[in-house]
Amino acid sequence: MISDKLKTSPPVLSDSSPAIRQRTTRKAVHVPWFGLCFSLPILIWQLVFFVFPLAFLVAISFWVVRNFRMVPTFEWLNWSYMFSRGFFWDAYVHTLAMAAGATVLVSLVAFPCAYTIAFKFRDSARQLLVLLLITPFFTSYLVRTYSWQVFLSDNGILNAALGLLGIGSVAMLNTTVGTYVGYFTLCLPLVVLLQLFSLMYIDRSLIEAAHNLGSGRWRTVLLVVIPSARIGIVVAALFCFILTFGDFVSPLYLGGGQPPTLSTLITDTTKSGQQWPRAAVIATVMIITLLITAFAAVRFAYRRRP
């Protein structure tokens, strides 16, 4: 009888058997429906207002214009035309150099300001200064740019002040200086805020340990503060580069549009024979450049320190 029961009883599976592992794996799979439902509007927004327009922009770059009308087709004429023109590469290099220069200058000017607010002011004063940094965004960037024309023109406020000091008139409007003034107006408050938020959350014990080990103030800033706030500093510089690389207002209204940047070249291209496909080529090159820069900057910011 006992032998018959042993023969008919089911086999006992151990915890290490494949069936138990498969059953445990199936139970461990959990779909976060709650998070997916909340992230679905963001996904739809990105698809409708970014992915689809970007795909359409790339598509029309292969169209051609005949009798001032765009004809849907697939030809490389616009790409070969723009890449073979020297004015396109001149505008590309000029835009890249202006944006890179503005990124470096704005970051260097913003860091002492953010460092002072983060480490030298109390919480109440810091809150007031953050509010003052946000205040410029209450007005339109275009309005702020137009207001700078009053200051930078040959008969403007700055040249009038220089005249009182015995200095002659200095050309600032419709020059590279005017363009950089517009870039600073656009990016400086934002860069200071991003750097400030990164500096505020640095572990102060690291700074105290550096001082206890005999490190001076400048060495502590270079070896402790800046590496600890690397993510915020790099992200702030990335935002500055993106905004200045695609800016249209400052190069046109403060820089005079000469030499042209890629953004002004897009408007000039659309006005000459309704060449929207060629303008789409310029815009696509700009987006590809920004994507490459953004991926490289984020990779550098989140790279693990040795």
ZAFITOR-467545 format. One record per residue (C-alpha): residue number from 1; residue in one letter; x, y, z. Coordinates in nm, 2 decimals, decimal comma. Each point is the difference from the previous one (the first is absolute). Example, Ala and Ser with C-alpha at 12.3 -4.5 7.8 and 13.67 -1.06 7.14 Angstrom:
SITE:1:A:1,23:-0,45:0,78;
SITE:2:S:0,14:0,34:-0,07;
***
This chain:
SITE:1:M:0,00:0,00:0,00;
SITE:2:I:0,27:0,24:0,09;
SITE:3:S:0,19:-0,07:-0,32;
SITE:4:D:-0,32:0,06:-0,20;
SITE:5:K:-0,04:0,34:0,17;
SITE:6:L:0,36:0,09:-0,08;
SITE:7:K:-0,05:-0,10:-0,36;
SITE:8:T:-0,32:0,21:-0,04;
SITE:9:S:0,11:0,31:0,20;
SITE:10:P:0,10:0,31:-0,21;
SITE:11:P:0,37:0,09:-0,01;
SITE:12:V:0,11:0,27:0,24;
SITE:13:L:0,16:0,30:-0,17;
SITE:14:S:0,29:0,17:0,17;
SITE:15:D:0,05:0,38:0,01;
SITE:16:S:0,27:-0,02:-0,25;
SITE:17:S:-0,20:-0,19:-0,26;
SITE:18:P:-0,08:0,17:-0,33;
SITE:19:A:-0,37:-0,01:0,06;
SITE:20:I:0,02:0,19:0,33;
SITE:21:R:0,24:0,26:-0,15;
SITE:22:Q:-0,23:0,05:-0,30;
SITE:23:R:-0,31:0,04:0,23;
SITE:24:T:0,19:0,25:0,22;
SITE:25:T:0,11:0,20:-0,30;
SITE:26:R:-0,35:0,02:-0,13;
SITE:27:K:-0,12:0,13:0,34;
SITE:28:A:0,28:0,26:0,01;
SITE:29:V:-0,11:0,17:-0,33;
SITE:30:H:-0,20:0,31:0,09;
SITE:31:V:-0,11:0,26:-0,25;
SITE:32:P:-0,01:0,35:0,16;
SITE:33:W:-0,34:0,10:-0,15;
SITE:34:F:-0,03:0,30:0,24;
SITE:35:G:0,33:0,15:-0,12;
SITE:36:L:-0,08:-0,08:-0,36;
SITE:37:C:-0,34:0,18:0,02;
SITE:38:F:0,16:0,31:0,14;
SITE:39:S:0,28:0,00:-0,26;
SITE:40:L:-0,23:-0,06:-0,29;
SITE:41:P:-0,09:0,37:-0,05;
SITE:42:I:0,37:0,09:-0,01;
SITE:43:L:0,06:-0,27:-0,26;
SITE:44:I:-0,29:0,12:-0,21;
SITE:45:W:0,12:0,36:0,02;
SITE:46:Q:0,35:-0,10:-0,11;
SITE:47:L:-0,13:-0,20:-0,29;
SITE:48:V:-0,24:0,26:-0,12;
SITE:49:F:0,21:0,31:0,05;
SITE:50:F:0,35:-0,13:-0,04;
SITE:51:V:0,04:-0,33:-0,18;
SITE:52:F:-0,26:0,05:-0,27;
SITE:53:P:0,10:0,36:-0,08;
SITE:54:L:0,37:-0,11:-0,01;
SITE:55:A:-0,08:-0,29:-0,23;
SITE:56:F:-0,20:0,24:-0,23;
SITE:57:L:0,29:0,24:0,00;
SITE:58:V:0,24:-0,27:-0,11;
SITE:59:A:-0,25:-0,12:-0,26;
SITE:60:I:-0,04:0,35:-0,17;
SITE:61:S:0,37:0,04:-0,01;
SITE:62:F:-0,01:-0,25:-0,29;
SITE:63:W:-0,28:0,18:-0,18;
SITE:64:V:0,06:0,24:-0,29;
SITE:65:V:-0,15:0,34:-0,09;
SITE:66:R:-0,14:0,04:-0,35;
SITE:67:N:-0,18:0,32:-0,10;
SITE:68:F:0,01:0,12:0,36;
SITE:69:R:-0,18:-0,31:0,12;
SITE:70:M:0,14:-0,29:0,20;
SITE:71:V:-0,03:-0,34:-0,18;
SITE:72:P:0,02:-0,31:0,22;
SITE:73:T:0,28:-0,22:-0,12;
SITE:74:F:0,32:-0,16:0,13;
SITE:75:E:0,31:0,17:-0,15;
SITE:76:W:0,33:0,11:0,15;
SITE:77:L:0,01:0,32:-0,19;
SITE:78:N:-0,05:0,23:0,30;
SITE:79:W:0,26:-0,18:0,21;
SITE:80:S:0,26:0,00:-0,28;
SITE:81:Y:-0,08:0,37:-0,07;
SITE:82:M:0,04:0,12:0,35;
SITE:83:F:0,31:-0,21:0,08;
SITE:84:S:0,17:0,12:-0,31;
SITE:85:R:-0,05:0,37:0,08;
SITE:86:G:0,26:0,19:0,20;
SITE:87:F:-0,24:0,24:0,16;
SITE:88:F:-0,17:-0,29:0,17;
SITE:89:W:0,32:-0,12:0,16;
SITE:90:D:0,11:0,35:0,09;
SITE:91:A:-0,33:0,05:0,18;
SITE:92:Y:0,03:-0,34:0,17;
SITE:93:V:0,35:0,07:0,13;
SITE:94:H:-0,09:0,35:0,10;
SITE:95:T:-0,31:-0,12:0,19;
SITE:96:L:0,19:-0,28:0,17;
SITE:97:A:0,28:0,24:0,10;
SITE:98:M:-0,24:0,26:0,14;
SITE:99:A:-0,19:-0,25:0,20;
SITE:100:A:0,31:-0,16:0,14;
SITE:101:G:0,15:0,33:0,09;
SITE:102:A:-0,32:0,12:0,17;
SITE:103:T:-0,02:-0,33:0,19;
SITE:104:V:0,35:0,04:0,14;
SITE:105:L:-0,04:0,37:0,08;
SITE:106:V:-0,34:-0,04:0,16;
SITE:107:S:0,11:-0,30:0,21;
SITE:108:L:0,31:0,19:0,12;
SITE:109:V:-0,20:0,31:0,10;
SITE:110:A:-0,29:-0,20:0,16;
SITE:111:F:0,22:-0,22:0,22;
SITE:112:P:0,13:0,27:0,24;
SITE:113:C:-0,35:0,13:0,03;
SITE:114:A:-0,15:-0,34:0,07;
SITE:115:Y:0,29:-0,09:0,24;
SITE:116:T:-0,05:0,32:0,20;
SITE:117:I:-0,37:-0,05:0,03;
SITE:118:A:0,03:-0,36:0,10;
SITE:119:F:0,28:0,04:0,26;
SITE:120:K:0,00:0,36:0,12;
SITE:121:F:-0,36:0,09:0,06;
SITE:122:R:-0,26:-0,11:0,25;
SITE:123:D:-0,31:-0,19:-0,10;
SITE:124:S:-0,23:0,31:0,00;
SITE:125:A:0,24:0,20:-0,21;
SITE:126:R:0,05:-0,30:-0,23;
SITE:127:Q:-0,38:-0,02:-0,06;
SITE:128:L:-0,01:0,37:-0,09;
SITE:129:L:0,28:-0,04:-0,25;
SITE:130:V:-0,15:-0,30:-0,16;
SITE:131:L:-0,32:0,20:-0,05;
SITE:132:L:0,20:0,29:-0,16;
SITE:133:L:0,16:-0,25:-0,24;
SITE:134:I:-0,35:-0,13:-0,10;
SITE:135:T:-0,14:0,35:-0,05;
SITE:136:P:0,16:0,06:-0,35;
SITE:137:F:-0,21:-0,29:-0,13;
SITE:138:F:-0,32:0,19:0,08;
SITE:139:T:0,06:0,21:-0,31;
SITE:140:S:0,04:-0,11:-0,36;
SITE:141:Y:0,35:-0,07:-0,13;
SITE:142:L:-0,09:0,20:-0,31;
SITE:143:V:-0,09:0,30:0,22;
SITE:144:R:0,32:-0,02:0,19;
SITE:145:T:0,20:-0,02:-0,32;
SITE:146:Y:-0,17:0,31:-0,14;
SITE:147:S:0,07:0,19:0,32;
SITE:148:W:0,37:-0,07:-0,05;
SITE:149:Q:-0,01:0,19:-0,33;
SITE:150:V:-0,06:0,31:0,21;
SITE:151:F:0,32:-0,06:0,20;
SITE:152:L:0,23:-0,13:-0,28;
SITE:153:S:-0,09:0,24:-0,29;
SITE:154:D:0,25:0,27:-0,11;
SITE:155:N:-0,21:0,26:0,18;
SITE:156:G:-0,11:-0,23:0,28;
SITE:157:I:0,05:0,01:0,37;
SITE:158:L:0,33:-0,17:0,02;
SITE:159:N:0,16:0,22:-0,27;
SITE:160:A:-0,14:0,31:0,17;
SITE:161:A:0,16:-0,11:0,33;
SITE:162:L:0,33:-0,07:-0,19;
SITE:163:G:-0,02:0,35:-0,15;
SITE:164:L:-0,03:0,15:0,35;
SITE:165:L:0,32:-0,18:0,09;
SITE:166:G:0,18:0,14:-0,30;
SITE:167:I:-0,01:-0,32:-0,20;
SITE:168:G:-0,12:0,00:-0,35;
SITE:169:S:-0,29:-0,19:-0,14;
SITE:170:V:0,05:-0,38:-0,01;
SITE:171:A:-0,19:-0,21:-0,25;
SITE:172:M:-0,19:-0,27:0,20;
SITE:173:L:-0,32:-0,05:-0,19;
SITE:174:N:0,00:-0,22:-0,31;
SITE:175:T:0,33:-0,15:0,11;
SITE:176:T:0,11:-0,32:0,16;
SITE:177:V:0,00:0,18:0,34;
SITE:178:G:-0,37:0,07:-0,04;
SITE:179:T:-0,07:-0,36:-0,08;
SITE:180:Y:0,19:-0,12:0,31;
SITE:181:V:-0,20:0,26:0,21;
SITE:182:G:-0,31:-0,17:-0,12;
SITE:183:Y:0,13:-0,34:0,08;
SITE:184:F:0,08:0,11:0,35;
SITE:185:T:-0,34:0,14:0,04;
SITE:186:L:-0,15:-0,33:-0,12;
SITE:187:C:0,21:-0,25:0,19;
SITE:188:L:0,17:0,16:0,30;
SITE:189:P:-0,29:-0,02:0,26;
SITE:190:L:-0,07:-0,36:-0,10;
SITE:191:V:0,36:-0,11:0,02;
SITE:192:V:0,04:0,16:0,34;
SITE:193:L:-0,32:-0,17:0,13;
SITE:194:L:0,11:-0,34:-0,13;
SITE:195:Q:0,35:0,03:0,15;
SITE:196:L:-0,14:0,13:0,32;
SITE:197:F:-0,24:-0,29:0,05;
SITE:198:S:0,29:-0,24:-0,05;
SITE:199:L:0,24:0,19:0,24;
SITE:200:M:-0,26:0,02:0,27;
SITE:201:Y:-0,02:-0,38:0,04;
SITE:202:I:0,38:-0,06:0,03;
SITE:203:D:0,09:-0,19:0,31;
SITE:204:R:0,16:0,27:0,22;
SITE:205:S:0,20:-0,27:0,19;
SITE:206:L:0,21:-0,05:-0,31;
SITE:207:I:0,10:0,37:0,00;
SITE:208:E:0,08:-0,01:0,37;
SITE:209:A:0,21:-0,31:-0,05;
SITE:210:A:0,19:0,16:-0,28;
SITE:211:H:0,08:0,30:0,23;
SITE:212:N:0,10:-0,23:0,28;
SITE:213:L:0,24:-0,17:-0,23;
SITE:214:G:0,17:0,33:-0,08;
SITE:215:S:-0,16:0,08:-0,33;
SITE:216:G:-0,04:0,37:-0,08;
SITE:217:R:-0,31:0,17:-0,12;
SITE:218:W:0,08:-0,01:-0,38;
SITE:219:R:0,12:-0,36:0,02;
SITE:220:T:-0,32:-0,10:0,18;
SITE:221:V:-0,21:0,17:-0,26;
SITE:222:L:0,19:-0,17:-0,29;
SITE:223:L:0,03:-0,35:0,16;
SITE:224:V:-0,31:-0,03:0,21;
SITE:225:V:-0,27:0,25:-0,08;
SITE:226:I:0,01:-0,01:-0,38;
SITE:227:P:0,02:-0,39:-0,03;
SITE:228:S:-0,28:-0,03:0,25;
SITE:229:A:-0,22:0,24:-0,20;
SITE:230:R:0,11:-0,13:-0,34;
SITE:231:I:-0,35:-0,12:-0,10;
SITE:232:G:-0,16:0,34:0,06;
SITE:233:I:0,28:0,19:-0,16;
SITE:234:V:0,00:-0,21:-0,31;
SITE:235:V:-0,38:0,00:-0,04;
SITE:236:A:0,00:0,38:0,04;
SITE:237:A:0,27:0,03:-0,27;
SITE:238:L:-0,20:-0,23:-0,22;
SITE:239:F:-0,32:0,21:0,03;
SITE:240:C:0,21:0,31:-0,08;
SITE:241:F:0,14:-0,17:-0,31;
SITE:242:I:-0,34:-0,12:-0,12;
SITE:243:L:-0,17:0,34:0,05;
SITE:244:T:0,28:0,20:-0,17;
SITE:245:F:0,06:-0,24:-0,28;
SITE:246:G:-0,36:0,03:-0,12;
SITE:247:D:-0,06:0,37:0,10;
SITE:248:F:-0,14:0,22:-0,27;
SITE:249:V:-0,08:0,32:0,19;
SITE:250:S:0,34:0,12:0,12;
SITE:251:P:0,20:-0,07:-0,32;
SITE:252:L:-0,26:0,19:-0,20;
SITE:253:Y:-0,10:0,29:0,22;
SITE:254:L:0,32:0,06:0,20;
SITE:255:G:0,26:-0,15:-0,24;
SITE:256:G:-0,15:0,13:-0,32;
SITE:257:G:-0,02:-0,34:-0,16;
SITE:258:Q:0,35:0,02:-0,14;
SITE:259:P:0,17:-0,24:-0,03;
SITE:260:P:-0,31:-0,22:0,00;
SITE:261:T:-0,06:-0,28:0,24;
SITE:262:L:-0,19:-0,32:-0,09;
SITE:263:S:-0,33:0,14:0,14;
SITE:264:T:0,02:0,31:-0,21;
SITE:265:L:0,11:-0,21:-0,30;
SITE:266:I:-0,33:-0,20:0,04;
SITE:267:T:-0,21:0,32:-0,04;
SITE:268:D:0,21:0,12:-0,29;
SITE:269:T:-0,04:-0,34:-0,17;
SITE:270:T:-0,37:0,00:0,03;
SITE:271:K:-0,03:0,35:-0,14;
SITE:272:S:0,20:-0,09:-0,31;
SITE:273:G:-0,24:-0,19:-0,22;
SITE:274:Q:-0,19:-0,17:0,28;
SITE:275:Q:0,28:-0,25:0,05;
SITE:276:W:-0,15:-0,17:0,30;
SITE:277:P:0,17:-0,34:-0,07;
SITE:278:R:0,35:0,17:0,01;
SITE:279:A:-0,10:0,17:0,32;
SITE:280:A:-0,10:-0,34:0,13;
SITE:281:V:0,35:-0,12:-0,08;
SITE:282:I:0,15:0,28:0,21;
SITE:283:A:-0,24:-0,07:0,29;
SITE:284:T:0,07:-0,38:-0,01;
SITE:285:V:0,37:0,07:0,02;
SITE:286:M:-0,05:0,22:0,30;
SITE:287:I:-0,21:-0,26:0,18;
SITE:288:I:0,26:-0,27:-0,07;
SITE:289:T:0,27:0,22:0,13;
SITE:290:L:-0,19:0,08:0,32;
SITE:291:L:-0,09:-0,37:0,05;
SITE:292:I:0,37:-0,10:-0,03;
SITE:293:T:0,10:0,28:0,24;
SITE:294:A:-0,27:-0,09:0,25;
SITE:295:F:0,09:-0,37:0,01;
SITE:296:A:0,37:0,08:0,04;
SITE:297:A:-0,06:0,25:0,27;
SITE:298:V:-0,24:-0,22:0,20;
SITE:299:R:0,24:-0,30:-0,04;
SITE:300:F:0,29:0,22:0,14;
SITE:301:A:-0,22:0,14:0,28;
SITE:302:Y:-0,10:-0,35:0,13;
SITE:303:R:0,33:-0,17:-0,06;
SITE:304:R:0,13:-0,17:0,31;
SITE:305:R:0,29:0,16:0,16;
SITE:306:P:0,31:-0,23:0,02;
***
